[in-house]
Amino acid sequence: MTITDDQSRAPGSPELAELPEDVTIETEEGRRLAEQLEDDRRHARKLLEVRNLSTHFTTRDGVVHAVDDVSFELDYGETLGLVGESGCGKSVTALSLTRLVPNPPGKIVAGEIIFDGIDILKLTANEMRLLRGKKIGFIFQDPMTSLNPTLTIGYQIAESARVHMGLSRRAAADRAAELLGKVGIPRAKDRMGDYPHQFSGGMRQRVMIAIALACDPKLLLADEPTTALDVTIQAQILELIRSLSDEFGTAVILITHDLGIAAGMCNRINVMYAGRIVETGNVDDIFENPQMPYAWGLLDSLPRLDQEKGERLRTIEGLPPDLINPGPECRFSPRCQYARDICREREPELSPRGENEPGHLARCFGTEPGGWIQ
């Protein structure tokens, strides 16, 4: 480890954790992070505070506002759902939280990301390596392309434990076998030398979860963790994430387009549309009393047990807007049957809905107190 600034510490301050040899601490925020690596205490009011986050992509046609002025909070041990159509900014939000947005063409252009009291955007790229894997685990969307096909499963799980926890090869291998068993891989020790192509899709997803949990992170980002899995395996994977979250006290951000999954897994839900949060609240508020026409459309598209046989599911007509230089209007107004002139002139703020629903916010003029939608 190399420290380039003043190496003195105040009496009684925690010692720096043993860091990977090629990690250089260059900033004051990086020093604070290094001091907290082996400290399980809470260092802030919330585990995660995202304020006015904007991530843009530069293309030949213009600048795409993939994530535009997004703000939300996540408590310690809480499960938060990010839901919405494909292309609404869910995955880019998660990649922004871990500074994994490919640059170029992507770039975080504004905002703050405060994780357990650490301002992530003030860390250097080298210092971010201390956070990823150790404090933040990531379950990527496609395990087949996320796992290295040339390395054994055991090596890929043990690597994180060796780098971030300083374990020996034998201890890291034992840790990897233990995790494989916890995520439900039979004969875990015997499968350590296998390669990703020797596992089924559901088993590869379990391996991804084992890698993400290798260092007992405080936050787990799960990006569509049940994509392309059959219903039975989906249920097993979700139950696994829930049980491991309870066991380790890990907070979870679950990214999904499946509202049924979000309803069963999450404490709170952020509904995203066209790069922005259009409604947020606890799971009961969102499903029992949604306040945004886009959320109504998402819920109406779900099959219901009380639906008459042969009745067609409703759809949201039209397409999401072009996010290259979006206009000032409500971004959902071209697809909204309730839109009025004011909706086409400016975008509503994310404002409170109902005195009995604290924390329930929506972005709609029509459902504001005194609005025209009842």
N, C-alpha and C positions, 0 to 999 in steps of 0.2 A: 504494500500500500504506500502511496506517495501523497503527502499533504503539502500543498504549496503555500498556504497562508499561515498565519500565526498559529503555532502548535500548542500554545499554552491554553490551559483550561482552568476554570474557576475551581477552587477547592470544593470537593464533594460532588463535582459533576461526574456523570457516568463515563466509564472508560469506553474508548472506541472499540467496536466489535472487530474481530479478526476478519479482514476483507480479502477478496481475491487479489492476487499480486498485481494484476494488470489494471486494477481500478484506481483512478486518481481522484482524490477529493480536491476540488478547486473552488467551491463556493461555500458560503456560510450555511446555506440551506442544505448542501451536501453533508457538511459536518454534523448538523442537527440530525439528519437521517442516519448517519453512521452511528451516532450515539444512541439512537432508538432501536437499532436492529434487533437487539436481544432483550428489549424491554417490552413486555406485554401489556403495560398500563395504557390507559386512554390518555391521549395528549391533546384532545380537542373536544368541543361540544358535540360534534358530529364526526363520524368516520370520514365522510366524503362531502365536500361542498363544491359544487360546480356553479360558477357565476359568469353569466353572459358569454358562454363559450361559443366561438365561431371557427369553423374549419372549412376552408375553401380549396377547390381544385382548379388549377389553371389548365385550360384546354385550348385548342385552336379556335374554337367558337366563342370562347369567353371564360369568365370565372364562374364556376359552379358553387353555389352557396349550399354545400351539403349539410352542414350543421350551422344554424344561424341564430345566435343569441339565446342559447339554451342554458337554463339554470335549474338546479334541483339539489336536494340533499339526501344523504343516506345515513341512517343511524347504525351504530354498532350492532351486528347480528341480524340486521333487517334484510328482508328479501324484497327487492324492487323490480317490477316488470317494466320493460320498454316494449310497447306494442305498436303496431301500425303496418301499413302496406310495405311491400318491398320497395326500396329506394327512398324511404322517408327519413333516413339518417340514423337508424338505430346502431348498425355496426360501426359506422364512422364515429359515432359518439363514444363507443367502447374503445376503439382504436385510439381516439384522441386522449382518453383517460390514461392510457399506458404509453403515450407518445410513440405509437407504432404506425401512424399515418405515413405512407410512403412519400418522401420528399426528395425531388419533385415527383408528381405534380401537386401533392397535397401540402397544406400548411395550416397550422393553428394560427389564426391572425388576431384573435382577441380573446379575452376572458381570463379566468383564474380556475385552477383545479387544486383544491386544498385537500390532501389526503392525510388524515391523522395529524393535522397541524403542519404538514410539510407542503409548501407551494411547489407542485410538480413542475410547473413551467419555468421555475428558476433553477432547476437542476440541469447539469450538462448531460449530454447523451451518455457519457461514461458513467456518471453517477446514477442514471436511471436504471442501470443494470443491477444496482443494489435493491431496487424496489420491485422490479418484475421478478416473479418467481418466489421471492422471499416474502413480500408483503401482499402482492397482488398475483393471483393465479388466473389463467385465461384458458377457457375451453373453447377452442376455435370451431368454426362452423363445419368444416369438412375434415374429419380425422385422417382420412387417407392421404390427403395432400399436406396435412399439417405435421404428420409423423415422418421422420426420415426413413426412407425405404432401405437404406444401406446399413442402418444401425439396429441392433437388437432392442427389443422392448425394454429389457432390464437395464441396458446402458442408458437409454433415453430417460427413464424414470430416475435412475441413480445420479445422473449428471447434475440435476438441480440440487439434490441433497449434498453432493460433494462440493459444488461451487458455493452455495449459500450457507450450508451448515458446517462446512469444514470436516465432513466425515471421511474416514478412510475408505478405500475401495470395498473392503469386506463389510464395513458398517453401512455404507451406502447401498450395497447389494441387499443386505438384510432389510434395510428400510424399504427398498423397492419391492421386495417380495412381500413384505407386510402390507404395503399399500395395494398391491395387486390382489391380495386376498381380501382386503377390506372392500374393494370395488366389485367383488364377486367373480373374479377369474378363478375357475377351478384349477387345482394343481399349480398354484402360483409359482412355486420354486422351479417346477419343471418347465414352465413357459417363459422363464426369464431370457433364455437364449433364442427365442423365436423372433421372427421379423414381422412387421406390420401386415404383409400380405398373407400371413398364416392365421390371421384373426378375422372373424366376421365383423360386419359394420358395427354391431352393438358392442362387441368386445373392444374394438378400436376406440369407440367412444369412452368406454370404461378406462382404457389406458390413458386417454387424454385427461380424464378426471383425476387419475392417480398422479399424473405429472403436475397438474395444476395444484394438487393438495400436498405435494411432496414436502413442502416446508411450512405447513400449517399457516397459510396466508390469512390475513384479516379480511380480504375481499376476494371474491371469486366472480369473474366475468364469464357468463355462460352464453355464448352466441349461437342461438338456434341449436341447442345440444341434442335435439331429437330429430333433426333433419334426416330424411330418407330412411328412417327406422320404422319397423312395423309397430302397430299399436301396443302390443304386449311389451316389446323392448322399450318403447317410449316410457311406459308406466314404470318399468324397472329403473331406467336411468333417472327419471324425475324423483322417484322415491329415494334413490341412492344419493342424489344431490341434497335432498331435504334432510335425510338422516345424518349425512356427514356434516352439513351445516349446523345441525343441532349439536352434534358431538363436539365439533371444534369451535363453535361460536362464530362461524364465518359468515360475514355479510355476503349477499348474493345480488348481482344485477343480472336478471334473466331477460335475454332478448328473444322475442318470439313474435310470430304473426298469428299464433293460435291463442285466442282469448280463453279457451277452455283450460289450457295449460296455465295461463297467467292467473285465472281465477282460483285454481287449486294450489298454486305454489306461493303466491305473492302476498305481502302485507299491503303494499301500495302499488299503484300503477301510473306510469306516465304514458299518455297516448301521444304519439308523434305523427306529424303530417308535414311533408314538404320542408324538412329540416328544422321544424320547431315543435315544441311541446304545445298541444292544443287543449289538453285536459289532464289534470292530475288529481289524485285523491286516494283514499284507502279503497281496498278492493270492493267493499260493500257499496260505497257511494258510486263507484264507476259502473257497477253492474246493475244496481237497483235504481239509481237516479242519475243517469248520464246527462250532461248539460251541453254537449257539443254535437251538432248534427252529424259530424264525421264519426263520432263514437256510436251514435245511433245506427249508422250505416254498417259499421263493423259488427255490431251485435245482431242486427237484422239478417246478416249474411250467414249466421250460424243456424244449423238445424236444431229444432226443438222437439222434445218428446210430446208436447201438447199440440204440435202442428198437425193439421189435417192431412191425411194421406193424399199424395199427388200435388199438394200445394208447392209452388215454386219458391225457392229462396230469393230474397230481394238482393239486388246488387246496387253498388254505387256507380251511377252512370258517369261517363267521361273518364278522363285521365288526370293524374297528378300534374301540377304546373311545371313548366320549364324553370329550373333553378338557376339559370344564367341570368343574372341581373333581374331578380323578381321584382314585381311592382309593389306599390304601397298598399294594395287592397288586401282583403282577407284571402288567403291563399286557397281556401276551400270554396269561396263564393261561386266560381264557375260551375261547380258540381252540386251546389246546395239549392234545394227547392225552396228554401225559406229566405234566400238572399234578397236584400233591398239595396237601394242606392248607396246608403252609408257603407254597406259591406264592400261595395266596389270602389269606394273612395279611400278608405284607410283600414288598417288591420286593428281589430280590437285587442286590448291588453288581456293578459292572463289574470282574471279577477275572481274574487271569492264568490261562491255560490251557496247561499243558505246559511242562516245563523246556526243551525243544528249540525252542520257538516264542516267543522273546522279543517282547514287544509285542502278542501275541495275547490279547485280553481278551474276555470274554463275560459276559452278564447272565443266568445260569441256575443254579438250585440243582442241577438234575439232572445237569449235566455238570461240576460242581465235583469236585475230587478226593474220592473216596468217595461221590459222588452215585449215584443209582439208574439213570441212563441210561448204558449202555455203548456 
